[in-house]
Structure formats: C-alpha cells, structure tokens
Amino acid sequence: MRSVIPAVLLSLALLLPCLAQGTDRFERISPEQAGYSSEKLEKLREALHSSGSQSMVLLHDGKVFFEWGDIRKKILVHSIRKALLSSLYGIYVERGAIDLQQTLAQLDIDDAPQALNAQERSALLLDLLKSRSGVYHAAAAEAESMIGAMPKRGQFAAGAHYYYNNWDFNVAGHVFERASGMRIYDAFDKHIAQPFGFCR
C-alpha cells in the first residue's frame, strides 16, 4: 500500500485560498444577524490567535459573519483532509457507488513490505473512516508522537479501538480514487468547491 500513499496524501493547499477568493462575492452580515454573539466571537479571535491557527471564515445561510487571519494565504490543511475526504465519501455512498461495509479483503487492499494479516483484512471501509481499522502499520506523514502512541500490531480487532491513524485515511483515499475513477482533488473541485463557489 505504501506505493499508493504519496498519490493520495492530501494537503488540499488550495482549499482556503479558493474559499477566500469566493468570500468577496458573499454578503456580510453581523454575528447577531446570524444568531451569534459578537462578544463571544471576540473570545474566539483570542483563542484562534493563542492556538496558532492561521485563518477562519464562518458563514450562515451563505453569508459571512466572521473572518479572522489572512484568509487569502495558501496553507496546508493537514488532518482536516479527513473531514474533507469523509464528505466526498458521503456523496458516493449516497449514490450507491461505495459500500462502507466492504472489508479490506473484499477491496483487495494489502500493504508492503509487511502484508496485512487476516484480522487486519477484516476491517471495514467504515472502520477506516472512523480511525478504527485495527491496522497499526507505519504511514506517511506521521509525527513521532503518533508513532510512539501507536498500539501494537494485533492489539485491537477491527472496529474495537479508536486511534488517530494516517494509515486508515491514506488507504481510504486510495479506495475512494479507485471507486470514483477520479483524483480526490478533482472530485473535491467538482462536488464541493465548484457548487459552493470556492474558486469563482
């Protein structure tokens, strides 16, 4: 599987700049008009600043009521790719093009140089999207802290334990591209960015 990982590892670096370009076409309203408190959003600004966040845009009914940071700066989105990929899965599951109950064995997924064992191959595609595959193999873009916290191989059965696992989402990306016939970037552009006006 590692040979596939570089092709599906997402940064989606253009997501926020596209959204930022699109925000110029959105109407601005006050937080109160959106049902939010300006006072509490000031606390959000402070929290964003102290947490090291880059930027944020909040919309209500297609109208911007909060902006913070340089929303036009290109940034890597890192693990938000998990939520973005899950959104794409939702579209294709609803269409009946992807079955989340298929196992890794049914999907003919394996790893190299260390092959998956029978327990690991019993994991469902749904388990991957929940970070509950029970597959604890090395994966691209893992921090030392993630490697140190990784359970031992075979410690948990598929579906039994949550572990923030890049292996799961790297493989889920590969499965999505194979099932959809599209690169993830192209699918995101077609199904999410264009309909929502991110890059117009």
C-alpha positions in Angstrom: 0.0 0.0 0.0 2.8 2.5 0.7 3.5 2.8 -3.0 0.0 4.3 -3.3 0.2 6.7 -0.3 2.1 9.6 -2.0 -0.6 9.8 -4.7 -3.4 10.1 -2.2 -1.9 12.0 0.7 -3.8 15.3 0.8 -2.7 18.7 1.6 -5.5 20.4 -0.3 -3.4 23.5 0.0 -5.7 25.5 -2.4 -8.9 25.0 -0.4 -8.7 28.0 1.8 -7.4 30.4 -0.9 -10.2 29.3 -3.1 -12.7 29.9 -0.4 -11.1 33.3 0.4 -11.4 34.4 -3.2 -15.0 33.3 -3.1 -15.7 35.3 0.1 -15.6 38.5 -1.9 -18.9 37.5 -3.5 -20.6 36.7 -0.2 -22.8 39.2 1.6 -21.5 40.2 5.0 -23.9 40.2 8.0 -23.3 40.9 11.7 -22.9 37.9 14.0 -26.2 38.8 15.7 -28.0 38.6 12.3 -26.6 35.0 12.1 -27.7 34.2 15.6 -24.2 34.6 17.2 -22.7 36.9 19.8 -20.1 39.4 18.7 -18.7 39.4 22.3 -18.2 35.6 22.2 -16.7 35.7 18.7 -14.1 38.1 20.1 -13.2 35.4 22.5 -12.9 33.1 19.5 -10.5 35.5 17.9 -8.3 35.4 21.0 -8.5 31.6 21.1 -7.5 31.4 17.4 -4.6 33.7 18.0 -3.3 31.9 21.0 -3.7 28.4 19.4 -1.6 29.2 16.4 -4.4 28.9 13.9 -4.0 30.5 10.5 -7.4 31.8 9.5 -11.1 31.2 9.7 -14.3 32.1 7.9 -17.8 31.4 9.2 -20.9 31.6 7.1 -24.6 31.4 7.9 -27.1 30.8 5.1 -24.3 31.7 2.6 -23.5 35.0 4.4 -20.1 35.7 6.0 -20.5 36.8 9.7 -16.9 36.1 10.9 -13.4 36.4 9.4 -10.1 36.0 11.1 -6.5 35.9 9.9 -5.2 36.1 6.4 -7.9 34.2 4.5 -6.1 34.6 1.2 -2.8 33.0 2.3 -2.2 29.5 0.9 -1.8 27.0 3.8 -1.6 23.3 4.2 -4.8 21.9 5.9 -3.2 18.7 7.2 -5.7 16.5 9.0 -8.7 18.4 8.0 -8.3 16.3 4.9 -10.0 13.5 7.0 -13.2 15.6 7.2 -13.0 16.6 3.5 -12.5 13.1 2.3 -15.3 11.9 4.5 -17.6 14.5 2.8 -16.7 13.0 -0.6 -17.4 9.6 0.7 -20.8 10.7 1.8 -21.7 11.8 -1.8 -20.6 8.5 -3.3 -22.1 6.3 -0.6 -25.5 8.1 -1.2 -25.2 7.4 -4.9 -24.5 3.7 -4.1 -21.1 3.8 -5.7 -19.2 2.9 -2.5 -20.2 0.3 0.1 -18.8 1.1 3.5 -19.4 -2.5 4.7 -16.8 -3.9 2.4 -13.7 -5.3 4.1 -10.1 -4.6 3.1 -10.0 -8.2 1.9 -13.0 -7.7 -0.4 -11.4 -4.4 -1.6 -8.1 -6.3 -2.3 -6.2 -4.0 0.0 -2.8 -5.1 1.3 0.4 -3.4 2.5 4.1 -3.8 1.7 6.6 -4.8 2.7 4.6 -6.1 5.7 1.4 -7.7 4.4 -1.9 -7.4 6.2 -2.9 -10.4 8.3 -6.4 -11.9 8.3 -7.6 -9.8 11.3 -6.4 -6.6 9.6 -8.0 -7.6 6.3 -11.4 -8.0 8.1 -11.5 -4.2 8.8 -14.4 -2.5 7.1 -14.1 0.6 4.9 -16.3 2.3 7.5 -13.7 1.4 10.2 -11.0 3.2 8.2 -13.2 6.4 8.1 -13.7 6.1 11.9 -9.9 5.5 12.5 -10.8 2.1 14.0 -9.3 -0.3 11.4 -7.1 -2.1 13.9 -4.2 -1.8 11.3 -1.2 -0.3 13.0 1.4 0.0 10.2 3.7 2.8 9.5 2.2 5.5 7.4 3.3 8.7 5.5 3.2 12.0 7.4 3.2 10.6 10.9 4.7 12.6 13.8 7.0 10.9 16.3 4.3 11.3 18.9 1.8 9.4 16.7 4.3 6.6 16.2 5.0 6.4 19.9 1.3 6.2 20.8 0.5 3.6 18.1 -0.9 0.3 19.6 1.0 -2.9 19.0 0.1 -4.8 15.9 -2.8 -7.1 16.6 -3.6 -5.4 19.9 -7.1 -4.4 18.9 -9.6 -6.0 16.5 -11.1 -4.0 13.7 -13.7 -1.6 15.0 -12.8 -2.1 18.6 -10.5 0.9 19.3 -10.1 4.4 18.1 -6.6 5.5 17.1 -5.8 8.7 15.2 -4.4 6.8 12.2 -3.0 8.2 9.0 -2.7 4.7 7.5 -6.5 4.5 7.6 -7.1 7.7 5.7 -4.2 7.2 3.3 -5.9 3.9 2.3 -9.4 5.4 2.3 -8.1 8.0 -0.2 -6.8 5.2 -2.4 -10.1 3.3 -2.2 -12.0 6.5 -3.0 -10.0 7.2 -6.1 -10.3 3.7 -7.3 -14.1 3.6 -6.7 -14.9 7.0 -8.1 -12.5 7.0 -11.0 -11.4 10.5 -10.0 -8.4 12.0 -8.2 -9.5 13.3 -4.8 -8.6 16.9 -5.8 -10.7 16.7 -8.9 -13.6 15.2 -7.0 -13.4 17.9 -4.3 -13.4 20.6 -7.0 -16.4 19.1 -8.9 -18.6 18.1 -6.0 -17.8 20.7 -3.3 -15.6 23.6 -4.4 -17.5 24.5 -7.6 -21.0 24.1 -6.3 -20.2 26.2 -3.3 -18.3 28.8 -5.3 -15.0 28.4 -3.6 -12.9 29.2 -6.7 -15.1 31.5 -8.7 
